[in-house]
Amino acid sequence: MDEDNFLLLNILGLMLIAALSIGLTALYWRRILKRIRRSSHQEKMRRLVDSRRAEQRARLKAEFTINILQEVQTLQVGLDSYLKLFADPDMSIPPNVWERTSRLLQRRAAQMQAMVDGALVVMQYDELPEVPHDDVVEVNVFCQDVFNSCMKYLRNGVETNFETSLPDDYIIKTNMSCLDILLRCLILCSMEYTTKGHVTLKVIADNTCGKLVFTLNDTGLGIPEDTKNQVFDRLPYDTVENKITGLRLRTCKAMVRLLGGAIHVDPRYEEGTSMVFSIYAAGPGG
């Protein structure tokens, strides 16, 4: 009888161990399946978010391009109207009217060229994943040269200043073409809207993150509060001058990304507009 009880206990023990093993195995696989489902759901959500972001970028890009083309079309229609008027052999134009109209035509042609050139730059660089950083740039000399090349657009009575904390022999490796386009676009934006006061460029080295920080301050019209967060992404729907500025700022955003930095409007600056951007500042051996 004792042997039978012992055998029965062994059988019950084995059955209990088997049941426990089956239960633990089922629990393990249940948790694995939950993780798989959760991971699958997270992957679906990630893909959905990525898809919606891509759709939003595509929509904004389409709006951006349409806005540019519409403005170019408007400028072209205006130019064609004047040209047809001047081509009329029976049209007699006084010299003073001809002079004013000629200046207007030159301005409109320059605006059309600025729109087309800016659009081509954005289309060329906006989708690039990266650019080579092989150019050795002497920062102070480079900034001063770009500043000087923009002086013909400066309004009478406006002062320009260049302030740097870098030694004159401070050198970095970057993409000179992108940096030139970036700096030039920002300076032209400041000069366009500053009729008195100053346009000041400052540059410092941020050694904690290995970047150069540029600040362009002006005493111009400033940017409305409700548009400060959109100036680098959307074109305004008003004047051609503002659209050209919006196109230049969109170009700046593309260049800053390729140069490994960021750009923003300083909300604390109240005298006009302050644009702050950074770029990756590898040394000559970097």
C-alpha positions in Angstrom: 0.0 0.0 0.0 2.8 2.3 0.8 4.5 1.6 -2.5 1.2 2.4 -4.3 0.8 5.7 -2.4 4.4 6.5 -3.2 3.9 5.8 -6.9 0.7 7.8 -6.9 2.4 10.8 -5.3 5.2 10.6 -7.9 2.6 10.6 -10.7 0.8 13.5 -9.1 4.0 15.4 -8.7 5.0 14.8 -12.3 1.5 15.9 -13.4 1.8 19.1 -11.3 5.3 19.8 -12.7 4.0 19.2 -16.3 1.0 21.5 -15.7 3.2 24.2 -14.2 5.6 23.9 -17.1 2.7 24.2 -19.6 1.2 27.1 -17.7 4.6 29.0 -17.5 5.2 28.3 -21.2 1.8 29.6 -22.1 2.3 32.7 -20.0 5.7 33.2 -21.6 4.3 33.0 -25.1 1.3 35.1 -24.2 3.7 37.9 -23.1 5.8 37.4 -26.3 2.6 37.7 -28.4 1.6 40.8 -26.5 5.0 42.4 -27.2 4.8 41.4 -30.8 1.3 42.9 -31.1 2.5 46.0 -29.2 5.5 46.3 -31.4 3.5 45.8 -34.5 1.0 48.5 -33.3 3.8 50.9 -32.6 5.4 50.2 -36.0 2.0 50.9 -37.6 1.6 54.1 -35.7 5.2 55.2 -36.5 4.5 54.5 -40.2 1.3 56.4 -40.0 3.0 59.4 -38.3 5.8 59.3 -40.9 3.3 59.1 -43.7 1.3 62.1 -42.4 4.5 64.1 -41.9 5.5 63.3 -45.5 2.1 64.3 -46.7 2.3 67.6 -44.8 5.8 68.3 -46.2 4.6 67.6 -49.7 1.6 69.8 -49.3 3.7 72.7 -47.9 6.2 72.3 -50.7 3.4 72.3 -53.3 1.9 75.5 -51.7 5.4 77.0 -51.7 6.1 76.2 -55.3 2.6 77.4 -56.5 3.1 80.7 -54.6 6.4 81.3 -56.4 5.0 80.4 -59.8 2.0 82.6 -59.3 4.2 85.6 -58.4 6.5 85.0 -61.4 3.4 84.8 -63.6 2.1 88.1 -62.2 5.4 89.8 -62.8 5.6 88.4 -66.3 2.1 89.6 -67.2 3.0 93.1 -66.0 6.2 93.2 -68.0 4.4 92.0 -71.1 1.8 94.7 -70.8 4.5 97.4 -70.6 6.4 95.9 -73.6 3.3 95.8 -75.7 2.6 99.4 -74.8 6.1 100.5 -75.8 5.9 98.5 -79.0 2.9 100.5 -80.2 4.3 102.8 -83.0 1.6 105.3 -82.4 2.5 105.6 -78.7 4.2 108.8 -77.7 5.9 108.7 -74.3 7.4 111.8 -72.6 11.0 111.4 -71.5 10.2 111.7 -67.8 7.5 109.0 -68.0 9.9 106.8 -70.0 12.6 107.2 -67.4 10.2 106.3 -64.5 8.8 103.4 -66.4 12.2 102.1 -67.4 13.3 102.1 -63.7 10.0 100.2 -62.8 10.6 97.6 -65.5 14.2 97.1 -64.3 13.0 96.6 -60.7 10.3 94.2 -61.8 12.8 92.2 -63.9 15.2 92.1 -61.0 12.3 90.8 -58.7 11.4 88.1 -61.2 15.1 87.0 -61.4 15.3 87.0 -57.6 12.2 84.7 -57.4 13.4 82.3 -60.1 17.0 82.2 -58.8 15.8 81.7 -55.2 13.4 78.9 -56.3 16.1 77.1 -58.1 18.5 77.2 -55.1 15.7 75.9 -52.8 14.9 73.1 -55.2 18.6 72.2 -55.5 19.4 72.1 -51.8 16.1 71.4 -50.0 16.2 67.6 -50.6 19.9 67.0 -50.4 20.8 64.7 -47.5 24.3 66.2 -47.1 27.0 68.3 -48.7 30.8 67.9 -48.5 32.5 70.0 -45.8 35.9 70.2 -47.4 36.4 73.9 -47.7 38.8 75.7 -45.4 37.3 79.0 -44.4 39.0 81.8 -42.5 35.9 83.0 -40.7 36.5 86.6 -40.0 37.8 87.4 -43.5 35.0 85.4 -45.1 32.2 87.2 -43.1 33.7 90.6 -43.9 33.9 89.8 -47.6 30.3 88.6 -47.8 29.2 91.7 -45.8 31.1 94.0 -48.2 29.6 92.4 -51.3 26.1 93.3 -50.1 26.8 97.0 -49.4 25.2 98.1 -52.7 21.8 97.1 -51.2 22.3 99.1 -48.0 20.0 102.1 -47.5 21.5 105.5 -47.1 22.2 106.4 -43.4 22.2 102.8 -42.2 25.4 101.7 -40.4 26.9 98.2 -40.7 29.0 96.5 -38.0 30.8 93.2 -37.8 31.7 92.0 -34.3 33.7 88.8 -33.7 35.1 87.1 -30.7 37.3 84.9 -32.9 41.0 85.5 -33.6 41.8 86.6 -37.1 43.4 83.3 -37.9 40.4 81.2 -36.8 39.8 78.6 -39.5 37.1 75.9 -39.9 36.2 73.3 -42.5 32.7 73.6 -44.0 30.9 74.0 -47.2 31.8 77.5 -48.3 29.1 77.8 -51.0 26.3 76.9 -48.6 27.7 79.3 -45.9 28.0 82.1 -48.5 24.4 81.6 -49.6 23.1 81.5 -46.1 25.0 84.6 -44.9 24.2 86.6 -48.0 20.4 85.8 -47.8 20.2 86.9 -44.2 22.1 90.1 -44.8 20.0 91.0 -47.8 16.8 90.4 -45.8 18.0 92.8 -43.1 19.1 95.5 -45.6 15.7 95.3 -47.4 13.7 96.3 -44.3 16.2 98.5 -42.5 15.9 102.2 -43.4 17.7 103.7 -40.4 19.9 102.5 -37.6 22.2 99.6 -38.1 22.7 96.0 -39.4 25.1 94.2 -37.1 26.7 90.7 -37.6 28.2 88.9 -34.6 30.0 85.6 -34.5 31.2 83.6 -31.5 32.5 80.1 -31.0 30.4 77.7 -28.8 33.1 75.3 -27.7 30.7 73.2 -25.6 29.0 71.8 -28.8 31.7 72.5 -31.4 29.7 75.1 -33.3 29.9 78.7 -34.5 27.0 80.9 -33.6 26.1 83.9 -35.9 23.7 86.6 -34.9 22.4 89.2 -37.3 20.6 92.1 -35.6 18.9 95.1 -37.4 16.7 98.0 -36.5 14.3 97.4 -39.3 10.5 96.7 -39.4 10.7 93.5 -37.5 8.6 90.3 -38.0 5.0 90.2 -36.7 4.6 87.9 -33.7 2.0 85.6 -35.4 4.4 84.8 -38.3 7.7 84.3 -36.4 7.3 80.6 -36.2 6.5 80.3 -40.0 9.1 82.6 -41.6 11.4 79.7 -42.6 8.6 77.5 -44.1 5.9 79.6 -45.7 5.9 82.4 -48.2 3.7 85.4 -47.3 0.7 86.0 -49.7 1.1 89.8 -50.0 3.9 91.8 -51.7 6.5 90.5 -54.0 9.2 92.0 -51.7 7.9 89.9 -48.8 7.8 86.8 -50.9 11.4 87.3 -52.0 12.3 87.6 -48.3 10.3 84.5 -47.5 12.2 82.6 -50.3 15.5 83.7 -48.9 14.6 82.6 -45.4 13.5 79.2 -46.7 16.9 79.0 -48.4 18.6 79.8 -45.1 16.8 76.9 -43.4 18.0 74.5 -46.1 21.6 75.7 -45.8 21.7 75.6 -42.0 20.5 72.0 -42.1 23.2 71.0 -44.5 25.8 72.9 -42.4 24.9 70.9 -39.3 23.2 73.7 -37.3 19.9 75.4 -36.6 18.3 78.8 -37.1 15.6 80.8 -35.3 14.3 84.3 -34.7 15.3 85.7 -31.3 12.0 86.5 -29.5 13.7 88.7 -26.9 15.1 91.2 -29.4 12.8 94.3 -29.7 14.7 96.8 -31.8 13.9 95.1 -35.1 14.8 91.6 -36.1 17.5 89.3 -34.7 18.3 86.1 -36.6 20.5 83.5 -34.8 22.0 80.5 -36.6 24.7 78.0 -35.8 26.8 75.7 -38.0 29.1 72.8 -37.3 32.6 74.1 -36.8 35.1 71.3 -37.5 38.8 72.3 -37.4 41.1 72.0 -40.4 42.0 68.5 -39.4 38.3 67.5 -38.6 
